Amino acid sequence: MISPLDGLTLPDAAICNTTLGTDPDPYAVAMCRLALRIAGEPEGREAQLFAQAQTDIANKNYSSQDIPLFTPDRQIKTFHPRSNGMLAFRDAVLAALYF
């Protein structure tokens, strides 16, 4: 994964969809989509935010609000099952213990 201290990079928008593979990392998918949006609208909002994050990194402003928008932990949500999911986990654990 990319460290914001090293700078942010985007994949090549011309080929990123074809190089993701069959089970791509969600962060790679998000960065490919961002690259495509920036390529399609170079002056758009995403392009401006990305440019600002790059500027902040270059200026060593690591407390910038723009940098976290492009780091891996911002892209992926942790899985938290709801009540039915928790019941299913409970039942699976009990079945493994007692059967």
MDAnalysis code that builds the backbone (N, CA, C; Angstrom):
import MDAnalysis as mda
import numpy as np

u = mda.Universe.empty(297, n_residues=99, atom_resindex=np.repeat(np.arange(99), 3), trajectory=True)
u.add_TopologyAttr("name", ["N", "CA", "C"] * 99)
u.add_TopologyAttr("resid", np.arange(1, 100))
u.add_TopologyAttr("resname", ["MET", "ILE", "SER", "PRO", "LEU", "ASP", "GLY", "LEU", "THR", "LEU", "PRO", "ASP", "ALA", "ALA", "ILE", "CYS", "ASN", "THR", "THR", "LEU", "GLY", "THR", "ASP", "PRO", "ASP", "PRO", "TYR", "ALA", "VAL", "ALA", "MET", "CYS", "ARG", "LEU", "ALA", "LEU", "ARG", "ILE", "ALA", "GLY", "GLU", "PRO", "GLU", "GLY", "ARG", "GLU", "ALA", "GLN", "LEU", "PHE", "ALA", "GLN", "ALA", "GLN", "THR", "ASP", "ILE", "ALA", "ASN", "LYS", "ASN", "TYR", "SER", "SER", "GLN", "ASP", "ILE", "PRO", "LEU", "PHE", "THR", "PRO", "ASP", "ARG", "GLN", "ILE", "LYS", "THR", "PHE", "HIS", "PRO", "ARG", "SER", "ASN", "GLY", "MET", "LEU", "ALA", "PHE", "ARG", "ASP", "ALA", "VAL", "LEU", "ALA", "ALA", "LEU", "TYR", "PHE"])
u.atoms.positions = np.array([
    [0.822, -1.182, 0.000],
    [0.000, 0.000, 0.000],
    [0.870, 1.251, 0.000],
    [0.283, 2.321, -0.435],
    [0.980, 3.586, -0.530],
    [0.967, 4.292, 0.813],
    [2.097, 4.813, 1.192],
    [2.158, 5.684, 2.368],
    [1.996, 7.111, 1.879],
    [1.150, 7.906, 2.527],
    [1.002, 9.280, 2.081],
    [2.308, 10.063, 2.150],
    [3.247, 9.616, 2.995],
    [4.529, 10.306, 3.082],
    [5.338, 10.146, 1.802],
    [5.066, 9.103, 1.039],
    [5.780, 8.851, -0.212],
    [5.106, 9.522, -1.403],
    [3.946, 10.076, -1.220],
    [3.197, 10.653, -2.328],
    [2.110, 9.699, -2.780],
    [1.205, 10.229, -3.527],
    [0.086, 9.442, -4.029],
    [0.253, 9.241, -5.522],
    [-0.071, 8.066, -5.991],
    [-0.002, 7.800, -7.426],
    [-1.315, 7.199, -7.873],
    [-1.649, 7.465, -9.106],
    [-2.836, 6.873, -9.709],
    [-2.395, 5.905, -10.796],
    [-3.168, 4.864, -11.028],
    [-2.853, 3.964, -12.130],
    [-3.127, 4.645, -13.461],
    [-2.613, 4.082, -14.516],
    [-2.848, 4.594, -15.865],
    [-4.313, 4.373, -16.226],
    [-5.048, 5.445, -16.435],
    [-6.482, 5.354, -16.725],
    [-6.759, 4.583, -18.014],
    [-5.809, 4.583, -18.935],
    [-6.015, 3.905, -20.220],
    [-6.042, 2.390, -20.081],
    [-5.387, 1.854, -19.051],
    [-5.298, 0.390, -18.937],
    [-5.707, -0.173, -17.578],
    [-6.026, 0.684, -16.619],
    [-6.220, 0.154, -15.257],
    [-7.365, -0.850, -15.161],
    [-8.431, -0.662, -15.917],
    [-9.534, -1.632, -15.854],
    [-9.126, -3.004, -16.356],
    [-8.202, -3.052, -17.297],
    [-7.803, -4.341, -17.862],
    [-6.724, -5.031, -17.038],
    [-6.113, -4.319, -16.106],
    [-5.039, -4.915, -15.312],
    [-5.461, -5.250, -13.888],
    [-6.721, -5.040, -13.542],
    [-7.174, -5.299, -12.182],
    [-7.247, -6.779, -11.843],
    [-7.482, -7.615, -12.820],
    [-7.592, -9.043, -12.554],
    [-9.001, -9.448, -12.174],
    [-9.156, -10.707, -11.772],
    [-10.492, -11.238, -11.496],
    [-10.961, -10.993, -10.061],
    [-10.040, -10.783, -9.144],
    [-10.401, -10.530, -7.749],
    [-9.569, -9.354, -7.235],
    [-9.858, -8.148, -7.749],
    [-8.988, -7.014, -7.446],
    [-9.152, -6.491, -6.025],
    [-8.102, -5.897, -5.547],
    [-8.137, -5.216, -4.264],
    [-9.097, -4.031, -4.383],
    [-9.986, -3.844, -3.427],
    [-10.944, -2.734, -3.512],
    [-10.286, -1.359, -3.615],
    [-9.129, -1.196, -2.978],
    [-8.418, 0.080, -3.088],
    [-7.935, 0.304, -4.522],
    [-7.441, -0.754, -5.165],
    [-6.999, -0.635, -6.560],
    [-8.172, -0.264, -7.460],
    [-9.332, -0.844, -7.205],
    [-10.534, -0.503, -7.978],
    [-10.899, 0.967, -7.766],
    [-10.867, 1.409, -6.524],
    [-11.200, 2.802, -6.215],
    [-10.231, 3.760, -6.889],
    [-8.945, 3.434, -6.867],
    [-7.957, 4.310, -7.501],
    [-8.087, 4.294, -9.021],
    [-8.467, 3.152, -9.591],
    [-8.709, 3.085, -11.037],
    [-9.906, 3.962, -11.401],
    [-10.962, 3.850, -10.636],
    [-12.139, 4.690, -10.902],
    [-11.803, 6.168, -10.772],
    [-11.009, 6.505, -9.773],
    [-10.595, 7.895, -9.610],
    [-9.759, 8.350, -10.805],
    [-8.833, 7.510, -11.247],
    [-8.009, 7.850, -12.413],
    [-8.882, 8.073, -13.643],
    [-9.900, 7.229, -13.810],
    [-10.807, 7.389, -14.948],
    [-11.597, 8.688, -14.861],
    [-12.064, 9.027, -13.660],
    [-12.817, 10.279, -13.486],
    [-11.925, 11.490, -13.738],
    [-10.699, 11.440, -13.261],
    [-9.778, 12.558, -13.468],
    [-9.412, 12.669, -14.948],
    [-9.209, 11.534, -15.610],
    [-8.898, 11.567, -17.044],
    [-10.077, 12.130, -17.841],
    [-11.280, 11.798, -17.417],
    [-12.469, 12.279, -18.125],
    [-12.813, 13.727, -17.843],
    [-12.402, 14.209, -16.677],
    [-12.689, 15.588, -16.288],
    [-11.479, 16.138, -15.525],
    [-10.420, 16.522, -16.257],
    [-9.173, 16.945, -15.621],
    [-9.290, 18.176, -14.721],
    [-10.315, 18.964, -14.905],
    [-10.512, 20.142, -14.054],
    [-11.625, 19.922, -13.024],
    [-12.119, 18.704, -12.915],
    [-13.232, 18.380, -12.036],
    [-12.849, 18.358, -10.568],
    [-13.847, 18.121, -9.747],
    [-13.673, 18.150, -8.295],
    [-12.657, 17.119, -7.808],
    [-12.724, 15.879, -8.316],
    [-11.780, 14.851, -7.882],
    [-10.355, 15.233, -8.249],
    [-10.174, 15.796, -9.441],
    [-8.845, 16.217, -9.880],
    [-8.309, 17.325, -8.980],
    [-9.167, 18.246, -8.600],
    [-8.749, 19.333, -7.716],
    [-8.365, 18.805, -6.335],
    [-9.163, 17.899, -5.794],
    [-8.854, 17.323, -4.480],
    [-7.547, 16.531, -4.509],
    [-7.357, 15.767, -5.576],
    [-6.133, 14.972, -5.707],
    [-4.919, 15.891, -5.826],
    [-5.038, 16.941, -6.632],
    [-3.939, 17.896, -6.778],
    [-3.620, 18.575, -5.452],
    [-4.648, 18.923, -4.694],
    [-4.426, 19.560, -3.396],
    [-3.728, 18.604, -2.436],
    [-4.121, 17.334, -2.452],
    [-3.462, 16.343, -1.598],
    [-1.992, 16.210, -1.978],
    [-1.692, 16.201, -3.271],
    [-0.300, 16.120, -3.732],
    [0.493, 17.334, -3.276],
    [-0.124, 18.510, -3.375],
    [0.532, 19.743, -2.931],
    [0.796, 19.701, -1.433],
    [-0.182, 19.248, -0.686],
    [-0.014, 19.159, 0.769],
    [1.117, 18.207, 1.138],
    [1.216, 17.092, 0.445],
    [2.303, 16.146, 0.708],
    [3.642, 16.782, 0.368],
    [3.716, 17.442, -0.769],
    [4.965, 18.101, -1.168],
    [5.379, 19.166, -0.152],
    [4.400, 19.832, 0.446],
    [4.673, 20.866, 1.445],
    [4.790, 20.301, 2.864],
    [4.762, 18.982, 2.972],
    [4.845, 18.280, 4.263],
    [3.721, 18.676, 5.226],
    [2.584, 18.984, 4.659],
    [1.393, 19.302, 5.449],
    [0.594, 18.012, 5.632],
    [1.096, 17.132, 6.488],
    [0.487, 15.815, 6.639],
    [-0.803, 15.834, 7.454],
    [-1.161, 16.974, 7.999],
    [-2.430, 17.074, 8.713],
    [-3.546, 17.572, 7.795],
    [-3.266, 17.658, 6.523],
    [-4.250, 18.104, 5.537],
    [-5.496, 17.234, 5.565],
    [-6.623, 17.848, 5.341],
    [-7.870, 17.091, 5.264],
    [-8.016, 16.375, 3.934],
    [-7.227, 16.742, 2.936],
    [-7.370, 16.144, 1.605],
    [-6.622, 14.824, 1.452],
    [-5.520, 14.643, 2.168],
    [-4.715, 13.433, 2.005],
    [-5.491, 12.164, 2.351],
    [-6.226, 12.107, 3.485],
    [-6.928, 10.865, 3.827],
    [-7.972, 10.417, 2.800],
    [-8.415, 11.320, 1.948],
    [-9.393, 10.920, 0.928],
    [-8.825, 9.882, -0.028],
    [-7.500, 9.804, -0.126],
    [-6.869, 8.945, -1.125],
    [-6.004, 7.847, -0.531],
    [-6.081, 7.618, 0.761],
    [-5.299, 6.559, 1.376],
    [-6.178, 5.326, 1.569],
    [-5.582, 4.152, 1.585],
    [-6.362, 2.911, 1.591],
    [-7.372, 2.781, 2.718],
    [-7.053, 3.258, 3.905],
    [-7.997, 3.063, 5.001],
    [-9.265, 3.885, 4.838],
    [-9.250, 4.853, 3.967],
    [-10.447, 5.662, 3.716],
    [-11.401, 4.932, 2.757],
    [-10.870, 4.013, 1.969],
    [-11.654, 3.396, 0.901],
    [-12.448, 2.169, 1.328],
    [-12.032, 1.510, 2.358],
    [-12.615, 0.225, 2.724],
    [-13.273, 0.322, 4.097],
    [-14.490, -0.134, 4.195],
    [-15.176, -0.166, 5.482],
    [-15.002, -1.553, 6.100],
    [-14.893, -1.573, 7.397],
    [-14.794, -2.834, 8.117],
    [-16.148, -3.522, 8.113],
    [-16.135, -4.840, 7.979],
    [-17.368, -5.615, 7.969],
    [-17.853, -5.792, 9.400],
    [-19.053, -5.335, 9.660],
    [-19.702, -5.529, 10.952],
    [-21.070, -6.146, 10.695],
    [-21.221, -7.445, 10.986],
    [-22.502, -8.090, 10.698],
    [-23.623, -7.555, 11.580],
    [-24.804, -7.571, 11.049],
    [-25.996, -7.153, 11.796],
    [-26.452, -8.334, 12.669],
    [-27.581, -8.192, 13.303],
    [-28.061, -9.209, 14.240],
    [-28.154, -10.595, 13.609],
    [-28.727, -10.683, 12.415],
    [-28.846, -12.001, 11.766],
    [-27.470, -12.591, 11.471],
    [-26.532, -11.751, 11.095],
    [-25.169, -12.222, 10.843],
    [-24.502, -12.711, 12.111],
    [-24.729, -11.993, 13.202],
    [-24.152, -12.415, 14.481],
    [-24.749, -13.752, 14.928],
    [-26.041, -13.930, 14.703],
    [-26.681, -15.213, 15.040],
    [-26.085, -16.349, 14.217],
    [-25.828, -16.084, 12.959],
    [-25.239, -17.111, 12.097],
    [-23.840, -17.480, 12.586],
    [-23.033, -16.476, 12.967],
    [-21.714, -16.761, 13.520],
    [-21.832, -17.565, 14.808],
    [-22.741, -17.185, 15.688],
    [-22.948, -17.908, 16.940],
    [-23.292, -19.363, 16.665],
    [-24.242, -19.575, 15.748],
    [-24.671, -20.937, 15.438],
    [-23.531, -21.759, 14.846],
    [-22.705, -21.141, 14.028],
    [-21.574, -21.859, 13.431],
    [-20.553, -22.253, 14.498],
    [-20.296, -21.352, 15.428],
    [-19.352, -21.654, 16.512],
    [-19.900, -22.768, 17.400],
    [-21.183, -22.664, 17.762],
    [-21.771, -23.708, 18.595],
    [-21.781, -25.060, 17.887],
    [-22.072, -25.041, 16.604],
    [-22.080, -26.303, 15.847],
    [-20.693, -26.912, 15.805],
    [-19.676, -26.087, 15.670],
    [-18.311, -26.593, 15.641],
    [-17.892, -27.139, 17.002],
    [-18.393, -26.556, 18.061],
    [-18.022, -26.998, 19.410],
    [-18.746, -28.256, 19.849],
    [-20.004, -28.403, 19.475],
    [-20.843, -29.456, 20.064],
    [-21.248, -30.558, 19.087],
    [-20.905, -30.444, 17.842],
    [-21.354, -31.505, 16.913],
    [-20.218, -32.149, 16.222],
])
